[in-house]
Amino acid sequence: MAAAEILCIGTELLLGNITNGNARWIAEQLAALGVPHHRQLVVGDNRERLMAEVQAASERCQLLITTGGLGPTPDDLTTEALAAAFGTPLVENAQAWLDIQAKLSARGRSCAPSNRRQALIPEGAELLPNPTGTAPGVIWSPKPGFTVMTFPGVPSEMRAMWQATAAPWLRQSGLTSGVFASRMLQFWGVSESALAEQMADLLEGSNPTVAPYAGAGEVKLRITAQAETPAAAEQLLAPVEAEIRARTGSSCFGCDGESLASVVLERLRQRGETLAVAESCTGGGLGASLAAVPGASDVFLGGVIAYANSVKQGLLEVPLALLETHGAVSDPVAQAMAEGVRRRTGADWALAITGVAGPGGGSAEKPVGLVHLAVAGPHGCSSEAVRFSASRGRDWIQTLSAGEALNRLRLQLA
């Protein structure tokens, strides 16, 4: 039998209303613990289909992890369907009911009958406590050699429950097979195909393994090693990571969840310098990526969204003559925007973006996807035009424009 499977429950997942990030996160946690898993499934809020999937999983795997369907509403059917799948009655767990009452009272809410349903668990199951929410899960072995763990679909609640209870249980379960360690190296300015060709020999390795992933302008290489201990796995990772970094040089900007924004802010922080931004076609996307980094306020002073030419003139002091002669989408205007926001905020560095994000507004001279990026700093200002594919759409152009601007500053700071 396979060790583990993941079953995510919710019609909203099937309809594409939300992204199924829970499965990815759980898969990463299983890998880190050395628990192999070979299947992920999604099923809607349907009692019969859920029962069928659970019964089928019990014949294939030793551990089934479910997320979703543990709330107080009528379509939260996970616990009921699990019990029914194995002909087991539901019983009220006193600890769970006390915890639900306490949490609702602390929030100034009264307990409804639907809330009490959340305290029902299959007879013989252990409670999987929820430290932050009202929906507990269970750890239950309805048949020999098969265990199911249930989690709510809310990512923050699921992750807290995993760290507090599930991970320690799994370490003692006997399902682990050594330890997996992984590192995700992140690149900008290189295509997935080019990176794969550069790493062709490493991609053929079996331990560690190296696998490429592509995103919006960013490419990643995941290195994964398996060994008996975490320290031994890290020792396997280290030389492969060093070789990749040596081959790729400055195109590798970070690892394990770092962003271009976080890397740039950290470099500025180390230098004791500050940053401001001026944006047109990205409409605040560049500033938002910087502000999303915790602690950004000690480096990122702010920005100006200068969409209209009148705002470029009024707030950024872009000369009218530049706009009339070169147009808003041009190197001279991008430089004037960067210098203007740097002057107005007193920042050491400034980035500016102006371009045609589409889908309309382009011309033969200035087509959709043409973007001018400027970097202004203590030693002057420079700007350059880049072309992004119009076929990928407005969001793509805006995302790549912000990333490319940050990368250019990153390279200057290096």
C-alpha positions as CSV (number, residue, x, y, z in Angstrom):
1,M,0.0,0.0,0.0
2,A,1.1,3.6,-0.6
3,A,1.9,5.5,2.5
4,A,-0.3,8.6,2.2
5,E,-2.9,10.3,0.1
6,I,-4.4,13.8,0.2
7,L,-8.1,14.4,-0.2
8,C,-9.3,18.0,-0.5
9,I,-13.0,18.6,-0.1
10,G,-15.1,21.5,-1.4
11,T,-17.2,22.3,-4.4
12,E,-15.5,25.7,-4.5
13,L,-12.2,23.9,-5.4
14,L,-13.8,22.0,-8.3
15,L,-15.3,25.3,-9.6
16,G,-12.0,27.0,-9.5
17,N,-13.3,29.7,-7.1
18,I,-10.2,29.2,-4.8
19,T,-6.7,27.9,-5.4
20,N,-6.0,24.6,-3.8
21,G,-2.9,25.7,-1.8
22,N,-3.5,23.2,1.0
23,A,-2.6,20.2,-1.0
24,R,0.7,21.7,-2.0
25,W,1.6,22.7,1.5
26,I,0.7,19.3,3.0
27,A,2.7,17.6,0.2
28,E,5.7,19.7,1.2
29,Q,5.3,18.8,4.8
30,L,5.0,15.1,4.1
31,A,8.2,15.2,2.0
32,A,10.0,17.0,4.8
33,L,8.9,14.2,7.2
34,G,9.9,11.5,4.8
35,V,6.3,10.3,4.3
36,P,5.9,9.3,0.6
37,H,2.5,10.1,-1.0
38,H,1.4,9.2,-4.5
39,R,-2.1,10.6,-5.0
40,Q,-4.1,13.9,-4.5
41,L,-7.8,14.1,-5.1
42,V,-10.5,16.8,-4.9
43,V,-14.1,16.0,-4.3
44,G,-17.1,18.3,-4.0
45,D,-19.5,18.7,-1.1
46,N,-21.4,15.5,-1.8
47,R,-21.9,12.9,0.9
48,E,-22.0,9.8,-1.4
49,R,-19.0,10.8,-3.5
50,L,-17.0,11.6,-0.4
51,M,-17.9,8.3,1.2
52,A,-16.8,6.5,-2.0
53,E,-13.5,8.2,-2.2
54,V,-12.7,7.5,1.5
55,Q,-13.5,3.9,1.1
56,A,-11.4,3.6,-2.0
57,A,-8.5,5.3,-0.3
58,S,-8.7,2.9,2.6
59,E,-7.8,0.1,0.2
60,R,-4.8,1.9,-1.3
61,C,-3.0,3.8,1.4
62,Q,-2.1,3.8,5.1
63,L,-2.8,7.4,5.7
64,L,-5.5,9.7,4.3
65,I,-5.3,13.4,5.0
66,T,-8.4,15.5,4.3
67,T,-9.0,19.2,4.3
68,G,-12.3,21.0,4.2
69,G,-15.9,20.3,5.2
70,L,-15.5,20.7,9.0
71,G,-17.5,23.9,9.5
72,P,-21.0,24.4,11.0
73,T,-22.9,24.7,7.7
74,P,-25.0,22.0,6.0
75,D,-22.5,21.4,3.3
76,D,-19.7,20.6,5.8
77,L,-20.1,16.8,5.5
78,T,-16.6,15.4,6.1
79,T,-17.0,14.0,9.6
80,E,-20.5,12.6,9.0
81,A,-19.4,11.0,5.7
82,L,-16.3,9.4,7.2
83,A,-18.3,7.8,10.0
84,A,-21.0,6.6,7.6
85,A,-18.3,5.2,5.2
86,F,-17.2,2.8,8.0
87,G,-20.6,2.2,9.7
88,T,-19.6,4.1,12.8
89,P,-21.8,6.3,15.0
90,L,-21.0,9.9,15.8
91,V,-20.5,10.8,19.4
92,E,-20.1,14.2,21.0
93,N,-16.6,15.0,22.3
94,A,-16.9,16.9,25.6
95,Q,-13.5,18.5,25.2
96,A,-14.3,19.8,21.7
97,W,-17.7,21.2,22.8
98,L,-16.1,23.1,25.7
99,D,-13.4,24.5,23.4
100,I,-16.0,25.6,20.8
101,Q,-18.1,27.4,23.5
102,A,-15.1,29.1,25.0
103,K,-13.9,30.4,21.6
104,L,-17.3,31.7,20.5
105,S,-17.8,33.4,23.9
106,A,-14.4,35.1,23.6
107,R,-15.6,36.5,20.3
108,G,-18.8,37.7,21.7
109,R,-20.9,35.1,19.8
110,S,-23.6,32.8,21.1
111,C,-23.5,29.0,20.4
112,A,-26.0,27.9,17.7
113,P,-27.0,24.2,17.3
114,S,-24.9,24.1,14.1
115,N,-21.9,24.9,16.2
116,R,-22.5,21.9,18.4
117,R,-22.4,19.7,15.3
118,Q,-18.7,20.4,15.1
119,A,-18.1,18.6,18.4
120,L,-19.4,15.3,16.9
121,I,-16.6,12.8,16.0
122,P,-16.6,9.1,15.0
123,E,-16.8,6.8,17.9
124,G,-13.2,5.7,18.8
125,A,-11.5,8.6,17.1
126,E,-9.0,10.9,18.8
127,L,-9.5,14.6,18.7
128,L,-7.1,16.7,16.5
129,P,-7.4,20.0,18.3
130,N,-7.8,23.3,16.5
131,P,-5.7,26.0,18.3
132,T,-7.2,28.9,16.4
133,G,-10.6,28.0,15.0
134,T,-13.7,26.3,16.2
135,A,-13.6,23.2,13.8
136,P,-11.5,20.4,15.3
137,G,-10.3,17.5,13.3
138,V,-9.8,13.8,14.1
139,I,-7.1,11.2,14.0
140,W,-9.0,7.9,13.4
141,S,-8.1,4.4,12.4
142,P,-11.5,2.9,11.2
143,K,-9.7,-0.3,10.0
144,P,-6.4,-2.0,10.6
145,G,-3.5,-0.4,8.7
146,F,-5.5,2.7,7.7
147,T,-5.7,6.1,9.5
148,V,-7.5,9.3,8.5
149,M,-6.6,12.8,9.6
150,T,-9.1,15.6,9.1
151,F,-8.4,19.3,8.9
152,P,-10.5,22.4,8.1
153,G,-10.0,24.1,4.8
154,V,-8.8,27.4,6.3
155,P,-5.1,27.4,5.6
156,S,-4.0,29.1,8.8
157,E,-6.0,26.7,11.0
158,M,-4.9,23.7,9.1
159,R,-1.2,24.6,9.4
160,A,-1.5,25.3,13.1
161,M,-3.1,21.9,13.7
162,W,-0.5,20.2,11.6
163,Q,2.4,21.7,13.5
164,A,0.9,21.2,16.9
165,T,-0.5,17.7,16.6
166,A,-0.2,16.0,13.2
167,A,3.5,16.4,12.6
168,P,4.5,15.0,16.0
169,W,2.1,12.1,15.5
170,L,3.5,11.3,12.1
171,R,7.1,11.3,13.5
172,Q,6.0,8.5,15.8
173,S,3.8,6.6,13.3
174,G,6.4,4.4,11.5
175,L,5.3,5.8,8.1
176,T,8.4,7.8,7.6
177,S,11.2,6.6,5.3
178,G,14.3,8.5,6.1
179,V,14.2,12.3,6.0
180,F,13.7,14.6,3.0
181,A,15.4,18.0,2.8
182,S,14.8,20.5,0.0
183,R,15.9,23.8,-1.2
184,M,14.2,26.0,-3.8
185,L,16.6,28.3,-5.7
186,Q,15.0,31.2,-7.5
187,F,16.1,32.9,-10.7
188,W,15.2,36.0,-12.8
189,G,16.3,36.8,-16.3
190,V,16.7,33.2,-17.5
191,S,14.1,31.0,-19.2
192,E,13.1,27.6,-17.8
193,S,14.4,25.8,-21.0
194,A,17.8,27.6,-20.9
195,L,18.2,26.8,-17.2
196,A,17.3,23.2,-17.8
197,E,19.9,22.9,-20.6
198,Q,22.5,24.5,-18.3
199,M,21.6,21.9,-15.5
200,A,21.1,18.9,-17.8
201,D,23.5,16.6,-15.9
202,L,22.1,17.6,-12.5
203,L,18.5,17.0,-13.6
204,E,19.5,13.4,-14.2
205,G,20.6,12.8,-10.6
206,S,18.6,10.6,-8.3
207,N,19.7,11.8,-4.8
208,P,19.6,14.7,-4.7
209,T,17.1,15.3,-7.4
210,V,16.8,18.7,-9.2
211,A,13.6,19.8,-10.9
212,P,12.8,23.1,-12.7
213,Y,9.6,25.1,-12.2
214,A,8.5,28.2,-14.1
215,G,6.3,31.2,-13.0
216,A,5.6,34.7,-14.0
217,G,9.1,35.8,-15.0
218,E,10.6,33.7,-12.3
219,V,12.2,30.2,-12.7
220,K,12.9,27.9,-9.8
221,L,15.0,24.8,-9.2
222,R,14.0,22.5,-6.4
223,I,16.8,20.4,-5.0
224,T,15.6,17.4,-2.9
225,A,17.7,15.0,-0.9
226,Q,16.8,11.9,1.2
227,A,18.9,10.6,4.0
228,E,18.6,9.0,7.5
229,T,18.9,12.3,9.3
230,P,18.2,16.0,8.6
231,A,21.9,16.8,8.9
232,A,22.9,14.0,6.4
233,A,20.2,15.3,3.9
234,E,21.6,18.8,4.2
235,Q,25.1,17.5,3.5
236,L,23.8,16.0,0.2
237,L,22.1,19.3,-0.7
238,A,25.0,21.6,-0.1
239,P,27.4,20.7,-3.0
240,V,24.6,20.6,-5.6
241,E,23.4,24.0,-4.4
242,A,26.9,25.4,-4.6
243,E,27.4,24.0,-8.1
244,I,24.1,25.5,-9.3
245,R,24.9,28.9,-7.9
246,A,28.4,28.8,-9.5
247,R,26.9,28.0,-12.9
248,T,24.1,30.6,-12.8
249,G,25.9,33.6,-11.1
250,S,23.8,36.7,-10.6
251,S,20.6,35.2,-12.1
252,C,20.0,33.3,-8.9
253,F,18.4,36.0,-6.6
254,G,17.3,33.9,-3.6
255,C,16.0,30.7,-2.2
256,D,13.1,29.1,-0.2
257,G,10.4,31.7,-0.6
258,E,12.5,34.9,-0.9
259,S,11.1,37.4,-3.3
260,L,12.9,40.0,-5.4
261,A,11.2,42.6,-3.2
262,S,12.5,41.0,0.0
263,V,16.0,40.6,-1.4
264,V,16.2,44.2,-2.6
265,L,14.9,45.5,0.8
266,E,17.4,43.5,2.7
267,R,20.3,44.7,0.6
268,L,19.2,48.3,1.1
269,R,18.8,47.7,4.8
270,Q,22.3,46.4,5.0
271,R,23.5,49.5,3.3
272,G,21.4,51.9,5.4
273,E,19.6,53.2,2.3
274,T,16.0,53.8,1.3
275,L,13.8,53.4,-1.7
276,A,10.8,55.1,-3.3
277,V,8.8,54.2,-6.5
278,A,6.9,56.0,-9.2
279,E,4.5,53.9,-11.3
280,S,2.3,54.4,-14.3
281,C,1.2,51.2,-16.1
282,T,1.7,48.9,-13.0
283,G,-0.8,51.0,-11.1
284,G,0.8,50.3,-7.6
285,G,1.9,46.7,-8.2
286,L,5.5,47.5,-7.6
287,G,4.8,49.3,-4.3
288,A,2.4,46.5,-3.3
289,S,5.2,43.9,-3.7
290,L,7.5,45.9,-1.5
291,A,4.9,46.7,1.1
292,A,4.0,42.9,1.3
293,V,7.4,42.2,2.9
294,P,7.3,42.3,6.7
295,G,9.4,45.2,8.0
296,A,9.5,47.0,4.7
297,S,8.8,50.4,6.3
298,D,12.3,50.9,7.5
299,V,13.5,50.9,3.9
300,F,10.5,51.6,1.6
301,L,9.5,55.2,2.0
302,G,6.5,55.1,-0.4
303,G,5.5,55.8,-4.0
304,V,3.4,57.7,-6.4
305,I,0.9,56.1,-8.9
306,A,1.2,58.7,-11.7
307,Y,-1.2,57.3,-14.3
308,A,-2.2,60.6,-15.9
309,N,0.3,62.9,-17.4
310,S,-1.1,65.7,-15.2
311,V,-0.1,63.7,-12.2
312,K,3.3,63.0,-13.6
313,Q,3.7,66.8,-14.0
314,G,2.1,67.8,-10.7
315,L,3.5,65.3,-8.3
316,L,6.7,64.1,-9.9
317,E,7.6,67.3,-11.7
318,V,8.0,65.7,-15.1
319,P,8.6,68.6,-17.5
320,L,5.7,69.1,-20.0
321,A,8.3,69.4,-22.8
322,L,9.5,65.8,-22.2
323,L,5.9,64.5,-22.3
324,E,5.1,66.4,-25.5
325,T,8.4,65.5,-27.2
326,H,8.9,61.9,-26.2
327,G,5.5,60.8,-24.9
328,A,4.7,59.3,-21.5
329,V,6.1,55.9,-22.5
330,S,9.8,56.8,-23.0
331,D,13.2,56.7,-21.4
332,P,13.3,60.4,-20.7
333,V,10.0,60.4,-18.9
334,A,10.8,57.2,-16.9
335,Q,14.0,58.9,-15.8
336,A,12.2,62.1,-14.8
337,M,9.7,60.1,-12.9
338,A,12.4,58.3,-10.9
339,E,14.3,61.4,-10.2
340,G,11.1,63.2,-9.3
341,V,10.0,60.6,-6.7
342,R,13.5,60.4,-5.3
343,R,13.6,64.1,-4.9
344,R,10.2,64.4,-3.4
345,T,10.7,61.6,-0.8
346,G,14.3,62.0,-0.1
347,A,15.0,58.4,-0.9
348,D,18.5,57.1,-1.8
349,W,17.1,55.0,-4.6
350,A,14.0,55.2,-6.8
351,L,12.4,53.0,-9.4
352,A,10.0,54.2,-12.1
353,I,7.9,52.2,-14.6
354,T,5.9,53.6,-17.5
355,G,4.6,51.5,-20.4
356,V,1.7,50.1,-22.4
357,A,0.1,47.2,-20.5
358,G,-2.8,46.7,-22.9
359,P,-4.9,45.2,-24.2
360,G,-5.5,48.5,-26.0
361,G,-3.5,51.7,-26.3
362,G,-0.6,50.4,-28.3
363,S,0.7,51.7,-31.6
364,A,3.2,50.6,-34.2
365,E,5.8,52.8,-32.5
366,K,4.8,51.9,-29.0
367,P,3.1,48.5,-29.0
368,V,1.4,46.7,-26.1
369,G,4.1,45.2,-23.9
370,L,6.6,48.0,-24.3
371,V,7.8,49.2,-20.9
372,H,10.4,51.7,-19.8
373,L,12.2,51.1,-16.5
374,A,14.3,53.6,-14.7
375,V,16.6,53.3,-11.7
376,A,17.8,56.4,-10.0
377,G,20.4,56.4,-7.2
378,P,23.2,58.3,-5.6
379,H,25.4,58.1,-8.8
380,G,22.8,59.0,-11.4
381,C,19.8,57.6,-13.3
382,S,19.4,55.2,-16.2
383,S,16.4,53.9,-18.1
384,E,15.9,51.1,-20.6
385,A,13.1,49.8,-22.7
386,V,11.9,46.2,-22.5
387,R,9.4,44.3,-24.5
388,F,7.0,41.8,-22.9
389,S,4.7,39.5,-24.9
390,A,1.3,41.2,-25.5
391,S,-0.3,37.8,-25.9
392,R,0.1,36.9,-22.2
393,G,-2.2,39.7,-21.1
394,R,-2.3,42.8,-19.0
395,D,-1.6,41.1,-15.6
396,W,1.4,39.3,-17.0
397,I,2.9,42.6,-18.3
398,Q,2.3,44.4,-15.0
399,T,3.8,41.5,-13.0
400,L,6.9,41.2,-15.1
401,S,7.4,45.0,-15.2
402,A,7.5,45.2,-11.4
403,G,9.8,42.2,-11.2
404,E,12.1,43.4,-13.9
405,A,12.4,46.8,-12.2
406,L,13.3,45.2,-8.8
407,N,15.8,42.9,-10.5
408,R,17.6,45.8,-12.1
409,L,18.0,47.5,-8.8
410,R,19.1,44.2,-7.2
411,L,21.9,44.0,-9.8
412,Q,23.0,47.5,-9.2
413,L,23.1,47.0,-5.4
414,A,25.2,43.9,-5.9
